[in-house]
Amino acid sequence: ASQAVALPTTNEPLFLKAVSVLQTEEQHLFGSYTVDEGDKPREGTFGKVQRAKKSCGKKVVFKRQKKLDAVEFLKELQINIFLQQHPNIVQLLDVIKWDGNPVLVLDAAHMDFFNFLKRTHGAETCRSFLKCASAACAHVHARNIIHCDIKPDNFLLQPCDGRGDLEGYRLVLADFGEALAAVKTSRELKSR
């Protein structure tokens, strides 16, 4: 039998906020955030990320699509909400509007794992990475989500309180812009 994925219902507070952000005519619904003007925005295939801060000083990242597609934005938002509460998944904090576009506000990372790998690290660090990456992927797959863009750039290192997996950092999986909800089980796909 097919297994439908139960993505968040529309009564999720962040989902409801996102719908209102998409519907408003206002160009900026910034709330208590300031953009880090000294940090050049980074561009991926489909989106841009920009460092920012909350008024309390917490570092965050704004993620927005290069070309607004409301359906794709809401799909990525739903998947982010659905996968929360795992230590190796980037945390979604808020939804705002910036320069006329809806923006996901995510926990900031120190660096991506690709840049971390450029340094010399031992076998224990590599084992820790594989353990964390596997845990994140297992959580995503257990929820019947397919990430579709697993690569070192999409694993981020976030500072943590000394209980980190990697030299004081926690590894988290990010960028669910290409993710898909699986609707068939692997057994069904093999029987075709």
N, C-alpha and C positions, 0 to 999 in steps of 0.2 A: 504494500500500500504506500502511496505517496505520503510524505511527511511534510506538511506545510509548516513554515517558520512563523511563529507568533511574534512579529515585531511589535514594538510598543504601540499601545493604543493612543488615540488622539487626546486622551486626558492627561498625558505626561506633561508636567509644567513646562519643560524646555521645548517640547513639540508645539504646545499651544503658543508659547512666546514666539517661536520661529514663524508660525503662520501669521501672527500679527505683524512681525517684522517684515515679512514678504508683502503684506497688504498695505502697509503705511506708505504715504507719499513722501514722508520726511527722508532726507538724505543721510542724517546722522542720528542714531539712537545709541549713543556711546556709553551712557551710564557713567560709572566711576573709573574709566580707563584712560590712560594716556599712552600714545604711541611713542616708542623709542625712536626718535628721529635720527639718532646717530647710527642706527642699525639698518642696513640696506635690505629691503624685502627680498626674500628668496623665492624663485619661481620653479615650480615643477611642471610636469606635462599639462596638468589641468587646473592648477591652482597656485596661489601665492600665500606665503606666510610672512608675518611681520611681528617682531617682538613688541610687547607692550607691558604696562604695569597697571595693577589695580591701585586705587587710592591708598590702600593699606600697605602698599609696597610689594605685594606678591607679584612675581614675574609670571606673565602669561604669553601666549602666542595667538595671534589672529590668523585664522585660515579662511580664505575665500576663494571662490572659483574665478578663473580668468574670464569666463563667459557665463553669465548667469543662466542657470537652468534650474528652475524651481523644483522640478521633480527630482533631479539628481541631488540637489541640496537637501531636500527633505529625506531622501533615501539614505544619504550619508549620515544625516542627523539621527535618523531612526536606528541605524546600525550602531552608531556611537553610544546612544542611550542604552540599547539592548546589551552591549558588551561591557558596560560599566561594572564597577565593583570587583575588578580583578587587579592584583598588584602589577601585572605586566601589560596592562592596556592603558594607553594614555587617557587621562581623565578629561571629560567634557565639562566645562565650568559654566558656560553661559552662551547665549546667542544675542548678537547685537547687529546693528546696521552701521556700515562705514562706507563713505563715498557712494551711497546708493545701493550697496550690495549687502546681502545677509552674510554674517561672519560667524564662524564657530570660534569660541574662545576656549582654548585648551591649556592645560598645565604646560608651563615652559620646560624645555629640556636644556641641559648644559651643552650637549653636542649630539650629533648622530653617531651611530656605531661605526659607520664607515670611517669617519675621521678618527675615532678612538682606535680602530684597528691599524691605522697608519703608524702608531707608536709600537714599540716593542713590548709585548706582553707574553707571559708564560702560559704553560699548559693549564694551570688552575683557572686563570682568567677565561681562557677559551672554554673550559668545561662549564664555568658559571654562565657564560653567554649562551651556550647550547641549552643548558637547563632552563634558563629564563625564556629564551626564544621558543623552545619546545612547549613550555607551560602556556605562553601567550597563544601560540598556534592551536594547541589542544583546546584551550578555552573557546577560541573563535570557532573551531570546527565542531566542538560539542554543542554549540548553539546553532549549528547548521548554517554558518556563514563561511563564505570562501573569500579570502582577502584579495586575491588576484594580483598583488603587487609586493610580494615578500622579497625584500632586499635589504642590505645593511643600512641604506639611507632611511628606511622606514622603521628602524629600531632606534629609539632615542634614549639618551642617558639623562635621568633626572637626579639631582642631588637628593640625598635622603639622610635621615638622622643616625647614620652609623650602622644601620642594619642592611645596608645595600648589598646587592648581589655582586657588584663590580667596583672594588676600590672606593666605596662610599657613594656609589651611584646605583640607582635602580634602572634596569632596562625595561622599556615599555614599547609596545607595538603601536604604531600610529598610521595615519593616512588610510582611511577606509573609503576613499572616493571611488575606487574601482571595485569595492566589495560587492558580492552578490549573495542573496539568500538562496540556499539550496532547497529545491522542492522535491527532489527524488533521492532515494537512498542509494548508496553505492551498489547494493545487491540488485536493485531494480535496473540500474544502468548496465551491470554486467550481464543481465539476462536478455538483453536486446540483441 
